[in-house]
């Protein structure tokens, strides 16, 4: 059957990538973990004295995660011949660029993927997890009874001023980078993008909570609740059989919704992989239309923003659509196999934790704390199972294998259709 062929193809491709590149993947993951730990400590130390500086460094913690993923995909690129051939065929007449270095290309890919990555990071609650870890470490470092001020910029005007400041730094760095072509300025541009997006998402989350609290404290809602009580009483009394909540089975629509969001995370990461690999399929850099000579500063910033994220979208995101079309056109069996395998990686991490705890046996809390510190680095926390340098390497290899398998299948199918006699 076709689905068994897809399963064998994905597993064999993932195994080949891991067997060939596992030392490099683990090295990149370890460097990223160390960098994240150091940046988190620096963010706490800075935030205790300068709250805005702490939030800026905290955005770099999230940026490190994106750069680690991009670097892992770059490590796997020599083992993906179908994607390499697709890249060469998509830009046969592209002229070599002065800044076509590996580090510059990685920063360009990061600039293209940073906005969707931060959107995913906030939508799945990882932004809140990072903020909570940041505040917990700050409380641990503060003296007993000392008031910490790491979130003193939560006022609306302070948040807006911080976003404008980050955007202004990015604008200056971009103007300088166009003249000097310095990789450090490109890194500053990506870091400034990460800072204002991170602070902006934090501001939106804060304003959302304030708005909900304002609605909850409004007398209008209390009035509606008081006058709508008899509706709920009447509906409850009209029910012939009341089933306790703990024994009530979820409806079909609720089960379908839960299944959709359960399978959505692997597909989101598949889109991220398509953005990272699809960027290399573009023949040339997105052209930015020239700005008018007499415009206001605000208009310059707005047009700069539109040119960076929306301008030249055909050359920037059309290759991404090419990858997505090839992947989603590979068949339902390929996608279902990928979703199951992606979730099986987390299941495997949970079973590893279960096996280790039963194998080692009971020890005092100090011993188990030292053991768990090592296991968290390798396979992630037992409460999350979304991290760990070993499991992250397997996930990235699986994502690259799906893209390679889909592109290779589409290419071979197109070749067979081309040579088929009419």
C-alpha positions as CSV (number, residue, x, y, z in Angstrom):
1,X,0.0,0.0,0.0
2,X,1.0,3.6,-0.6
3,X,0.9,4.5,3.1
4,X,3.4,1.8,4.0
5,X,5.7,3.1,1.3
6,X,5.4,6.6,2.8
7,X,6.1,5.3,6.3
8,X,9.2,3.4,5.0
9,X,10.4,6.4,3.0
10,X,10.1,8.9,5.9
11,X,11.7,6.6,8.4
12,X,14.6,5.6,6.2
13,X,15.3,9.2,5.1
14,X,15.1,10.4,8.8
15,X,17.4,7.5,9.8
16,X,20.0,8.4,7.1
17,X,20.0,12.0,8.1
18,X,20.5,11.2,11.8
19,X,23.2,8.6,11.1
20,X,25.1,11.1,8.9
21,X,24.7,14.4,10.8
22,X,23.9,13.5,14.5
23,X,27.2,14.9,15.8
24,X,26.7,18.2,14.2
25,X,23.0,18.4,15.2
26,X,23.9,17.6,18.9
27,X,26.7,20.2,18.8
28,X,24.4,22.9,17.4
29,X,21.7,22.0,20.0
30,X,24.3,22.1,22.9
31,X,25.6,25.5,21.8
32,X,22.1,26.8,21.5
33,X,21.2,25.5,25.0
34,X,24.3,27.2,26.5
35,X,23.6,30.4,24.6
36,X,20.0,30.4,25.8
37,X,21.0,29.8,29.4
38,X,23.6,32.6,29.3
39,X,21.2,35.0,27.7
40,X,18.4,34.2,30.2
41,X,20.8,34.9,33.1
42,X,21.9,38.2,31.4
43,X,18.3,39.2,30.8
44,X,17.5,38.7,34.5
45,X,20.6,40.6,35.7
46,X,19.9,43.4,33.3
47,X,16.1,43.5,33.9
48,X,16.6,44.0,37.7
49,X,18.4,47.3,36.9
50,X,17.0,48.3,33.5
51,X,13.6,46.6,32.7
52,X,13.7,47.5,29.0
53,X,17.2,46.1,28.6
54,X,16.0,42.9,30.2
55,X,13.1,42.5,27.8
56,X,15.4,43.2,24.8
57,X,17.8,40.5,25.9
58,X,14.8,38.2,26.6
59,X,13.8,38.5,23.0
60,X,17.3,37.3,22.0
61,X,16.5,34.1,24.0
62,X,13.7,33.4,21.6
63,X,15.8,34.4,18.6
64,X,18.4,31.8,19.7
65,X,15.8,29.1,19.3
66,X,15.1,30.2,15.7
67,X,18.7,30.5,14.9
68,X,19.4,27.0,16.3
69,X,16.6,25.5,14.1
70,X,17.9,27.3,11.0
71,X,21.4,26.1,11.7
72,X,20.3,22.6,12.1
73,X,18.5,22.7,8.7
74,X,21.6,24.2,7.2
75,X,23.6,21.3,8.6
76,X,21.2,18.8,6.9
77,X,21.3,20.5,3.5
78,X,24.1,18.4,2.0
79,X,22.0,15.3,2.7
80,X,19.0,16.6,0.8
81,X,19.8,16.1,-2.9
82,X,16.2,16.7,-4.2
83,X,16.0,20.1,-2.4
84,X,19.4,21.0,-3.7
85,X,18.4,20.2,-7.3
86,X,15.2,22.1,-6.9
87,X,17.2,25.1,-5.7
88,X,19.6,24.9,-8.7
89,X,16.8,24.5,-11.2
90,X,14.8,27.4,-9.8
91,X,17.6,29.9,-10.3
92,X,19.8,28.8,-13.2
93,X,20.7,32.3,-14.2
94,X,21.1,33.9,-10.9
95,X,24.2,36.0,-10.6
96,X,26.5,35.4,-7.6
97,X,26.0,37.9,-4.9
98,X,28.8,39.6,-2.9
99,X,27.1,38.8,0.4
100,X,26.2,35.2,-0.4
101,X,28.1,33.9,2.6
102,X,26.8,31.2,4.8
103,X,26.4,33.5,7.8
104,X,24.7,36.2,5.7
105,X,22.3,33.7,4.2
106,X,21.4,32.4,7.6
107,X,20.6,35.9,8.8
108,X,18.5,36.5,5.7
109,X,16.6,33.3,6.4
110,X,16.1,34.4,10.0
111,X,14.8,37.8,8.8
112,X,12.2,36.0,6.5
113,X,11.1,33.5,9.2
114,X,11.2,35.7,12.3
115,X,7.7,37.0,12.1
116,X,5.9,33.7,11.6
117,X,8.1,32.0,14.2
118,X,7.2,34.6,16.8
119,X,3.6,34.3,15.9
120,X,3.8,30.5,16.5
121,X,5.8,31.1,19.6
122,X,3.0,33.3,21.1
123,X,0.1,31.3,19.8
124,X,1.2,28.1,21.5
125,X,1.9,29.7,24.8
126,X,5.7,29.6,24.7
127,X,5.9,33.3,25.1
128,X,4.1,33.1,28.4
129,X,6.4,30.2,29.5
130,X,9.5,32.3,28.7
131,X,8.1,35.3,30.6
132,X,7.3,33.0,33.6
133,X,10.8,31.5,33.6
134,X,12.2,35.0,33.4
135,X,10.2,36.3,36.4
136,X,10.9,33.1,38.4
137,X,14.6,33.5,38.0
138,X,14.4,37.2,38.9
139,X,12.6,36.3,42.1
140,X,15.2,33.7,42.9
141,X,18.0,36.3,42.5
142,X,16.3,39.1,44.4
143,X,16.9,39.4,48.1
144,X,14.1,38.5,50.5
145,X,11.6,41.3,50.8
146,X,13.2,43.3,47.9
147,X,10.8,44.7,45.3
148,X,11.7,43.7,41.8
149,X,10.9,46.0,38.9
150,X,11.5,43.8,35.8
151,X,8.1,44.6,34.4
152,X,8.0,48.4,35.0
153,X,7.6,49.0,31.3
154,X,4.1,47.5,31.2
155,X,2.4,50.9,31.0
156,X,1.0,51.5,27.5
157,X,3.2,54.5,26.7
158,X,6.3,52.7,27.9
159,X,5.6,49.7,25.7
160,X,4.9,51.8,22.7
161,X,8.1,53.8,23.3
162,X,10.1,50.6,23.6
163,X,8.7,49.3,20.3
164,X,9.5,52.6,18.5
165,X,13.0,52.6,19.9
166,X,13.7,49.1,18.7
167,X,12.3,49.9,15.3
168,X,14.4,53.1,15.1
169,X,17.6,51.2,15.9
170,X,16.6,48.7,13.2
171,X,16.0,51.5,10.7
172,X,19.4,53.0,11.4
173,X,21.2,49.6,11.1
174,X,19.4,48.9,7.8
175,X,20.5,52.2,6.3
176,X,24.1,51.5,7.4
177,X,24.0,47.9,6.2
178,X,23.0,49.0,2.7
179,X,26.2,51.0,2.5
180,X,28.8,48.7,4.3
181,X,27.3,45.2,3.8
182,X,28.5,44.3,7.3
183,X,27.3,41.0,8.8
184,X,27.3,42.5,12.2
185,X,24.8,45.1,11.0
186,X,22.6,42.3,9.6
187,X,22.7,40.6,12.9
188,X,21.7,43.9,14.6
189,X,18.7,44.2,12.2
190,X,17.6,40.7,13.0
191,X,18.0,41.3,16.8
192,X,16.1,44.6,16.5
193,X,13.3,42.8,14.6
194,X,13.2,40.1,17.4
195,X,13.1,42.8,20.1
196,X,10.2,44.9,18.8
197,X,8.1,41.8,17.8
198,X,8.7,40.2,21.2
199,X,7.8,43.4,23.1
200,X,4.9,44.0,20.8
201,X,3.5,40.5,21.4
202,X,4.0,41.0,25.1
203,X,2.1,44.3,24.9
204,X,-0.8,42.7,23.0
205,X,-1.0,40.0,25.6
206,X,-0.9,42.5,28.4
207,X,-3.6,44.7,26.8
208,X,-5.8,41.7,26.1
209,X,-5.7,40.8,29.8
210,X,-6.4,44.4,30.8
211,X,-9.3,44.5,28.4
212,X,-10.8,41.3,29.8
213,X,-10.4,42.5,33.4
214,X,-12.1,45.7,32.4
215,X,-15.0,43.8,30.9
216,X,-15.2,41.6,34.0
217,X,-15.4,44.6,36.3
218,X,-18.0,46.4,34.2
219,X,-21.5,46.8,35.6
220,X,-23.0,46.1,32.2
221,X,-21.9,42.4,32.4
222,X,-23.2,42.2,35.9
223,X,-26.5,43.5,34.7
224,X,-26.7,41.0,31.9
225,X,-25.7,38.2,34.2
226,X,-28.4,39.1,36.7
227,X,-31.1,39.3,34.1
228,X,-30.0,36.2,32.2
229,X,-29.9,33.9,35.3
230,X,-33.4,32.7,34.7
231,X,-32.4,31.4,31.3
232,X,-29.8,29.1,32.7
233,X,-32.2,28.0,35.5
234,X,-34.9,27.2,33.1
235,X,-32.6,25.3,30.8
236,X,-31.2,23.3,33.7
237,X,-34.7,22.4,34.9
238,X,-35.8,21.4,31.5
239,X,-33.0,18.8,31.1
240,X,-34.5,15.4,31.6
241,X,-31.2,13.8,32.7
242,X,-28.4,15.8,34.1
243,X,-25.0,14.1,33.7
244,X,-22.1,15.2,36.0
245,X,-19.4,17.2,34.2
246,X,-16.7,14.6,35.0
247,X,-18.8,11.9,33.3
248,X,-20.0,13.9,30.4
249,X,-18.5,12.8,27.0
250,X,-17.3,15.6,24.8
251,X,-19.3,16.2,21.7
252,X,-18.2,15.2,18.2
253,X,-17.4,18.9,17.3
254,X,-15.3,19.3,20.4
255,X,-13.4,16.1,19.7
256,X,-12.8,17.2,16.1
257,X,-11.6,20.6,17.3
258,X,-9.2,19.0,19.8
259,X,-7.9,16.6,17.1
260,X,-7.3,19.6,14.7
261,X,-5.2,21.5,17.2
262,X,-3.4,18.4,18.2
263,X,-2.3,17.8,14.6
264,X,-1.8,21.5,13.9
265,X,1.6,21.9,15.7
266,X,3.5,19.5,13.4
267,X,2.0,21.2,10.3
268,X,3.0,24.6,11.7
269,X,6.6,23.3,12.0
270,X,6.3,22.0,8.5
271,X,5.4,25.5,7.3
272,X,8.4,26.8,9.2
273,X,10.7,24.3,7.5
274,X,9.2,25.3,4.1
275,X,10.0,29.0,4.9
276,X,13.6,28.1,5.8
277,X,14.3,25.9,2.8
278,X,12.0,27.8,0.4
279,X,14.0,30.9,0.9
280,X,17.0,29.3,-0.8
281,X,14.9,28.7,-3.9
282,X,14.6,32.4,-4.7
283,X,16.8,33.5,-7.5
284,X,17.5,37.0,-6.2
285,X,16.8,39.2,-3.3
286,X,13.4,40.9,-3.1
287,X,13.6,44.2,-4.8
288,X,12.5,47.2,-2.7
289,X,10.8,50.0,-4.5
290,X,12.5,53.4,-4.2
291,X,11.1,55.8,-1.6
292,X,9.9,59.2,-2.6
293,X,12.3,62.1,-1.8
294,X,9.9,64.1,0.4
295,X,8.1,61.9,2.9
296,X,7.6,62.2,6.6
297,X,9.7,60.1,9.0
298,X,6.6,58.1,10.0
299,X,5.8,57.3,6.4
300,X,9.4,56.2,5.8
301,X,9.1,53.8,8.7
302,X,5.8,52.4,7.5
303,X,7.0,52.0,4.0
304,X,10.2,50.4,5.3
305,X,8.1,47.9,7.3
306,X,5.9,47.2,4.3
307,X,8.9,46.7,2.0
308,X,10.6,44.4,4.5
309,X,7.6,42.1,5.1
310,X,5.2,42.7,2.2
311,X,7.3,44.3,-0.6
312,X,8.5,41.8,-3.2
313,X,6.4,39.1,-1.7
314,X,6.4,37.1,-4.9
315,X,10.2,36.6,-4.8
316,X,10.3,36.3,-1.0
317,X,7.4,33.9,-0.3
318,X,6.7,32.3,-3.6
319,X,9.4,29.7,-3.1
320,X,7.8,28.9,0.3
321,X,4.6,28.3,-1.5
322,X,6.5,26.0,-3.9
323,X,7.7,23.9,-1.1
324,X,4.3,23.8,0.6
325,X,2.6,22.8,-2.6
326,X,5.0,20.0,-3.1
327,X,4.7,18.8,0.5
328,X,0.9,18.9,0.7
329,X,0.7,17.4,-2.7
330,X,2.6,14.4,-1.6
331,X,-0.5,12.7,-0.4
332,X,-2.6,12.3,2.7
333,X,-0.5,9.2,3.7
334,X,2.7,11.2,3.9
335,X,1.1,14.0,6.0
336,X,-0.6,11.5,8.4
337,X,2.6,9.5,8.8
338,X,4.6,12.7,9.5
339,X,2.1,13.9,12.1
340,X,2.1,10.5,13.9
341,X,5.9,10.3,13.8
342,X,6.3,13.9,15.1
343,X,4.0,13.2,18.0
344,X,5.7,9.8,18.6
345,X,9.0,11.7,19.3
346,X,7.3,13.4,22.3
347,X,5.8,10.0,23.3
348,X,9.2,8.5,23.1
349,X,10.6,11.2,25.4
350,X,7.8,10.5,27.9
351,X,8.5,6.7,27.8
352,X,12.3,7.4,28.3
353,X,11.5,9.4,31.4
354,X,9.2,6.6,32.6
355,X,11.9,3.9,32.0
356,X,14.7,5.9,33.6
357,X,12.7,6.6,36.8
358,X,11.8,2.9,37.2
359,X,15.3,1.8,36.3
360,X,17.1,4.1,38.7
361,X,14.6,3.8,41.5
362,X,13.9,6.0,44.5
363,X,16.7,8.4,45.7
364,X,16.8,11.6,47.7
365,X,15.6,14.8,46.1
366,X,19.1,16.2,45.7
367,X,20.3,13.2,43.7
368,X,17.2,13.2,41.5
369,X,17.6,16.9,40.9
370,X,21.1,16.4,39.5
371,X,19.9,13.5,37.4
372,X,16.9,15.5,36.1
373,X,19.1,18.4,35.2
374,X,21.0,16.2,32.7
375,X,17.9,14.6,31.3
376,X,16.2,17.9,30.8
377,X,19.1,19.0,28.5
378,X,18.9,15.7,26.5
379,X,15.2,15.0,26.2
380,X,13.4,17.9,27.7
381,X,11.3,18.4,30.8
382,X,8.8,15.6,31.7
383,X,6.0,18.3,32.0
384,X,6.6,19.7,28.5
385,X,8.6,17.2,26.3
386,X,9.0,19.9,23.6
387,X,12.7,20.5,24.1
388,X,15.9,18.5,24.6
389,X,18.8,18.6,22.2
390,X,18.4,14.9,21.3
391,X,14.6,15.2,20.6
392,X,15.0,18.5,18.8
393,X,17.6,16.9,16.5
394,X,15.2,14.1,15.7
395,X,12.4,16.5,15.0
396,X,14.5,18.6,12.6
397,X,15.7,15.5,10.8
398,X,12.1,14.4,10.4
399,X,11.0,17.8,9.0
400,X,13.9,17.8,6.5
401,X,13.1,14.2,5.6
402,X,9.4,15.1,4.8
403,X,10.5,17.9,2.6
404,X,13.1,15.8,0.8
405,X,10.7,12.9,0.4
406,X,7.9,15.1,-1.0
407,X,10.2,17.0,-3.4
408,X,11.8,13.8,-4.6
409,X,8.5,12.2,-5.2
410,X,7.1,15.2,-7.1
411,X,10.2,15.4,-9.2
412,X,10.3,11.7,-10.1
413,X,6.5,11.9,-10.9
414,X,7.0,15.0,-13.1
415,X,9.9,13.2,-14.9
416,X,7.9,10.1,-15.6
417,X,5.0,12.1,-16.9
418,X,7.4,14.0,-19.2
419,X,8.9,10.9,-20.8
420,X,5.6,9.1,-21.1
421,X,4.6,8.7,-24.8
422,X,1.5,10.5,-25.9
